[in-house]
């Protein structure tokens, strides 16, 4: 429950930054949270957007005395050009 409370602020910051994904011209979202495992999945239209979102996450973590484990970061590109 505490994870969800902390992450609500982060989700709002990510949404307000204007990043996220569209699927068939419909906004899908910015991130998915797995509260049981304390994992976050960031969704964006480009690698540059993901980098900017990670920066927002890092700034948030510093502000709230949290730490994201960067060694667990994984990036996956999906689409016709990235088979």
DRENRO-727669 format. One record per atom (N, C-alpha, C): residue number from 1; residue in one letter; atom name; y, z, x. Coordinates in steps of 0.001 Angstrom, whole numbers. Last residue first. Example, Ala and Ser with C-alpha at 12.3 -4.5 7.8 and 13.67 -1.06 7.14 Angstrom:
BEGIN
gulo / lumdo / kolvex / py / pz / px
2 / S / N / -2250 / 7080 / 12850 .
2 / S / CA / -1060 / 7140 / 13670 .
2 / S / C / 30 / 7870 / 12900 .
1 / A / N / -5690 / 7800 / 13190 .
1 / A / CA / -4500 / 7800 / 12300 .
1 / A / C / -3300 / 7800 / 13200 .
This chain:
BEGIN
gulo / lumdo / kolvex / py / pz / px
83 / X / N / -5616 / -35270 / 12659 .
83 / X / CA / -7042 / -35135 / 12380 .
83 / X / C / -7754 / -34445 / 13532 .
82 / X / N / -2777 / -35557 / 11949 .
82 / X / CA / -3315 / -34476 / 12783 .
82 / X / C / -4790 / -34230 / 12511 .
81 / X / N / -1785 / -37367 / 10166 .
81 / X / CA / -1498 / -37600 / 11581 .
81 / X / C / -2197 / -36594 / 12500 .
80 / X / N / -2532 / -36310 / 7673 .
80 / X / CA / -3077 / -37581 / 8106 .
80 / X / C / -2902 / -37803 / 9618 .
79 / X / N / -2968 / -32726 / 8132 .
79 / X / CA / -2363 / -33922 / 7565 .
79 / X / C / -2965 / -35163 / 8159 .
78 / X / N / -2171 / -29687 / 9773 .
78 / X / CA / -3019 / -30395 / 8809 .
78 / X / C / -2265 / -31613 / 8285 .
77 / X / N / -2419 / -27492 / 12473 .
77 / X / CA / -1682 / -28603 / 11862 .
77 / X / C / -2642 / -29368 / 10969 .
76 / X / N / -2348 / -24127 / 13135 .
76 / X / CA / -3200 / -25228 / 12722 .
76 / X / C / -2327 / -26269 / 12023 .
75 / X / N / -2141 / -21524 / 15471 .
75 / X / CA / -1408 / -22546 / 14725 .
75 / X / C / -2370 / -23673 / 14390 .
74 / X / N / -2407 / -18046 / 15829 .
74 / X / CA / -3114 / -19324 / 15829 .
74 / X / C / -2284 / -20294 / 14994 .
73 / X / N / -2081 / -14926 / 17438 .
73 / X / CA / -1428 / -16063 / 16779 .
73 / X / C / -2283 / -17317 / 16918 .
72 / X / N / -3101 / -12867 / 18905 .
72 / X / CA / -3882 / -13272 / 17738 .
72 / X / C / -3268 / -14449 / 16996 .
71 / X / N / -1240 / -12255 / 20779 .
71 / X / CA / -2478 / -12864 / 21270 .
71 / X / C / -3377 / -13318 / 20114 .
70 / X / N / 761 / -10906 / 19418 .
70 / X / CA / 943 / -12338 / 19676 .
70 / X / C / -329 / -13013 / 20195 .
69 / X / N / 756 / -8722 / 16992 .
69 / X / CA / -48 / -8984 / 18184 .
69 / X / C / -48 / -10487 / 18444 .
68 / X / N / 3766 / -7220 / 16101 .
68 / X / CA / 2789 / -8254 / 15778 .
68 / X / C / 2050 / -8588 / 17062 .
67 / X / N / 4885 / -3996 / 15469 .
67 / X / CA / 4506 / -4958 / 16497 .
67 / X / C / 3487 / -5932 / 15929 .
66 / X / N / 7800 / -2096 / 14414 .
66 / X / CA / 6444 / -2614 / 14251 .
66 / X / C / 6137 / -3567 / 15399 .
65 / X / N / 10371 / -1144 / 14018 .
65 / X / CA / 9463 / -435 / 14917 .
65 / X / C / 8011 / -829 / 14762 .
64 / X / N / 12086 / -2692 / 12556 .
64 / X / CA / 11338 / -1663 / 11839 .
64 / X / C / 10305 / -932 / 12710 .
63 / X / N / 13182 / -4470 / 14458 .
63 / X / CA / 14064 / -3665 / 13609 .
63 / X / C / 13335 / -2485 / 12965 .
62 / X / N / 10893 / -5711 / 15464 .
62 / X / CA / 11738 / -4905 / 16345 .
62 / X / C / 12607 / -3951 / 15523 .
61 / X / N / 10030 / -7071 / 13160 .
61 / X / CA / 9171 / -6069 / 13787 .
61 / X / C / 9980 / -5145 / 14695 .
60 / X / N / 12175 / -8848 / 12771 .
60 / X / CA / 11850 / -7849 / 11753 .
60 / X / C / 11028 / -6715 / 12366 .
59 / X / N / 11910 / -10442 / 15039 .
59 / X / CA / 13139 / -9666 / 14838 .
59 / X / C / 12914 / -8544 / 13819 .
58 / X / N / 9376 / -11562 / 14493 .
58 / X / CA / 9578 / -10743 / 15693 .
58 / X / C / 10826 / -9876 / 15572 .
57 / X / N / 9941 / -13007 / 12131 .
57 / X / CA / 8935 / -11941 / 12127 .
57 / X / C / 9127 / -11002 / 13321 .
56 / X / N / 11794 / -14843 / 13109 .
56 / X / CA / 12190 / -13922 / 12046 .
56 / X / C / 11227 / -12734 / 12002 .
55 / X / N / 10091 / -16179 / 14883 .
55 / X / CA / 11261 / -15470 / 15405 .
55 / X / C / 11763 / -14454 / 14378 .
54 / X / N / 8332 / -17351 / 13100 .
54 / X / CA / 7827 / -16329 / 14030 .
54 / X / C / 8970 / -15517 / 14603 .
53 / X / N / 10104 / -19176 / 11951 .
53 / X / CA / 9549 / -18105 / 11125 .
53 / X / C / 8981 / -16985 / 11993 .
52 / X / N / 10521 / -20873 / 14113 .
52 / X / CA / 11658 / -20131 / 13560 .
52 / X / C / 11182 / -18970 / 12694 .
51 / X / N / 7915 / -21889 / 14380 .
51 / X / CA / 8553 / -21154 / 15488 .
51 / X / C / 9712 / -20305 / 14980 .
50 / X / N / 7656 / -23197 / 11915 .
50 / X / CA / 6777 / -22053 / 12225 .
50 / X / C / 7381 / -21226 / 13349 .
49 / X / N / 9519 / -25226 / 12291 .
49 / X / CA / 9749 / -24233 / 11237 .
49 / X / C / 8892 / -22995 / 11469 .
48 / X / N / 8212 / -26633 / 14322 .
48 / X / CA / 9518 / -26040 / 14586 .
48 / X / C / 9844 / -24962 / 13550 .
47 / X / N / 6004 / -27600 / 12990 .
47 / X / CA / 5811 / -26583 / 14027 .
47 / X / C / 7124 / -25897 / 14370 .
46 / X / N / 6574 / -27894 / 9413 .
46 / X / CA / 6606 / -28380 / 10799 .
46 / X / C / 6361 / -27233 / 11768 .
45 / X / N / 6380 / -26725 / 6932 .
45 / X / CA / 6223 / -28173 / 6998 .
45 / X / C / 6214 / -28711 / 8422 .
44 / X / N / 4416 / -23681 / 6715 .
44 / X / CA / 5656 / -24432 / 6904 .
44 / X / C / 5345 / -25904 / 7065 .
43 / X / N / 3222 / -20445 / 6293 .
43 / X / CA / 3082 / -21839 / 5882 .
43 / X / C / 4422 / -22536 / 6044 .
42 / X / N / 1513 / -17820 / 7856 .
42 / X / CA / 2798 / -18469 / 7631 .
42 / X / C / 2550 / -19938 / 7310 .
41 / X / N / -390 / -15157 / 7002 .
41 / X / CA / -493 / -16596 / 7226 .
41 / X / C / 864 / -17188 / 6878 .
40 / X / N / -1221 / -11994 / 8279 .
40 / X / CA / -211 / -12821 / 7639 .
40 / X / C / -503 / -14279 / 7986 .
39 / X / N / -3192 / -9002 / 7845 .
39 / X / CA / -2959 / -10334 / 8418 .
39 / X / C / -1911 / -11078 / 7605 .
38 / X / N / -4440 / -6587 / 7135 .
38 / X / CA / -3100 / -6591 / 7741 .
38 / X / C / -2800 / -7907 / 8447 .
37 / X / N / -6710 / -6596 / 5650 .
37 / X / CA / -6867 / -6824 / 7082 .
37 / X / C / -5537 / -6800 / 7836 .
36 / X / N / -5648 / -6001 / 3157 .
36 / X / CA / -6833 / -5280 / 3619 .
36 / X / C / -6977 / -5404 / 5129 .
35 / X / N / -3562 / -7807 / 2794 .
35 / X / CA / -3258 / -6393 / 2998 .
35 / X / C / -4455 / -5609 / 3519 .
34 / X / N / -2751 / -10663 / 3700 .
34 / X / CA / -4061 / -10072 / 3496 .
34 / X / C / -3927 / -8594 / 3807 .
33 / X / N / -388 / -12938 / 2444 .
33 / X / CA / -679 / -11659 / 3082 .
33 / X / C / -2081 / -11213 / 2723 .
32 / X / N / 1188 / -15965 / 3156 .
32 / X / CA / 129 / -15292 / 2421 .
32 / X / C / -177 / -14004 / 3174 .
31 / X / N / 4438 / -17464 / 2912 .
31 / X / CA / 3374 / -16761 / 3628 .
31 / X / C / 2376 / -16158 / 2654 .
30 / X / N / 5784 / -19410 / 1376 .
30 / X / CA / 6167 / -19153 / 2746 .
30 / X / C / 5046 / -18473 / 3507 .
29 / X / N / 4936 / -21978 / -1042 .
29 / X / CA / 5219 / -20642 / -558 .
29 / X / C / 5542 / -20599 / 910 .
28 / X / N / 5118 / -24308 / -2626 .
28 / X / CA / 3889 / -23524 / -2598 .
28 / X / C / 4164 / -22118 / -2089 .
27 / X / N / 7050 / -26336 / -4663 .
27 / X / CA / 7089 / -25304 / -3639 .
27 / X / C / 5849 / -24428 / -3734 .
26 / X / N / 6127 / -29676 / -5132 .
26 / X / CA / 6178 / -28339 / -5736 .
26 / X / C / 6120 / -27300 / -4628 .
25 / X / N / 5637 / -32225 / -4174 .
25 / X / CA / 6997 / -31882 / -4575 .
25 / X / C / 7124 / -30536 / -5291 .
24 / X / N / 2964 / -31865 / -3309 .
24 / X / CA / 3289 / -32786 / -4386 .
24 / X / C / 4625 / -32377 / -5027 .
23 / X / N / 3878 / -28965 / -1954 .
23 / X / CA / 2667 / -29716 / -2227 .
23 / X / C / 2943 / -30545 / -3464 .
22 / X / N / 5801 / -27581 / 599 .
22 / X / CA / 5767 / -28217 / -713 .
22 / X / C / 4477 / -29010 / -805 .
21 / X / N / 6344 / -24519 / 2336 .
21 / X / CA / 5649 / -25796 / 2144 .
21 / X / C / 5817 / -26287 / 716 .
20 / X / N / 8978 / -23042 / 4303 .
20 / X / CA / 7838 / -22992 / 3416 .
20 / X / C / 7233 / -24374 / 3283 .
19 / X / N / 12317 / -21722 / 4636 .
19 / X / CA / 11119 / -22388 / 5155 .
19 / X / C / 9991 / -22244 / 4142 .
18 / X / N / 14622 / -20335 / 3977 .
18 / X / CA / 14441 / -21688 / 3454 .
18 / X / C / 13239 / -22438 / 4000 .
17 / X / N / 15326 / -17760 / 4379 .
17 / X / CA / 15569 / -18670 / 5498 .
17 / X / C / 15333 / -20122 / 5090 .
16 / X / N / 14370 / -16488 / 2140 .
16 / X / CA / 15811 / -16750 / 2212 .
16 / X / C / 16173 / -17687 / 3359 .
15 / X / N / 11676 / -16220 / 2908 .
15 / X / CA / 12050 / -17088 / 1784 .
15 / X / C / 13524 / -17456 / 1844 .
14 / X / N / 11926 / -14362 / 5008 .
14 / X / CA / 11351 / -15681 / 5258 .
14 / X / C / 11736 / -16658 / 4147 .
13 / X / N / 13004 / -12170 / 3620 .
13 / X / CA / 13744 / -12786 / 4729 .
13 / X / C / 13234 / -14192 / 5019 .
12 / X / N / 10914 / -11612 / 1815 .
12 / X / CA / 12243 / -11996 / 1323 .
12 / X / C / 13060 / -12673 / 2413 .
11 / X / N / 8918 / -10860 / 3636 .
11 / X / CA / 8734 / -12041 / 2774 .
11 / X / C / 10077 / -12525 / 2251 .
10 / X / N / 10034 / -8490 / 4666 .
10 / X / CA / 9813 / -9646 / 5530 .
10 / X / C / 9662 / -10926 / 4717 .
9 / X / N / 9965 / -6852 / 2399 .
9 / X / CA / 11252 / -7152 / 3044 .
9 / X / C / 11122 / -8398 / 3913 .
8 / X / N / 7200 / -6742 / 1994 .
8 / X / CA / 8064 / -7281 / 951 .
8 / X / C / 9424 / -7679 / 1522 .
7 / X / N / 6032 / -5360 / 4090 .
7 / X / CA / 6001 / -6819 / 4114 .
7 / X / C / 6886 / -7452 / 3050 .
6 / X / N / 6316 / -2661 / 3374 .
6 / X / CA / 6997 / -3190 / 4558 .
6 / X / C / 7099 / -4717 / 4508 .
5 / X / N / 4625 / -2655 / 1090 .
5 / X / CA / 6025 / -2240 / 994 .
5 / X / C / 6831 / -2798 / 2162 .
4 / X / N / 2144 / -3417 / 2151 .
4 / X / CA / 2796 / -4260 / 1145 .
4 / X / C / 4278 / -3921 / 1018 .
3 / X / N / 1576 / -1224 / 3827 .
3 / X / CA / 1703 / -2571 / 4383 .
3 / X / C / 2480 / -3471 / 3420 .
2 / X / N / 1225 / 780 / 1941 .
2 / X / CA / 2383 / 840 / 2837 .
2 / X / C / 2645 / -518 / 3484 .
1 / X / N / -1196 / 0 / 821 .
1 / X / CA / 0 / 0 / 0 .
1 / X / C / 1261 / 0 / 866 .
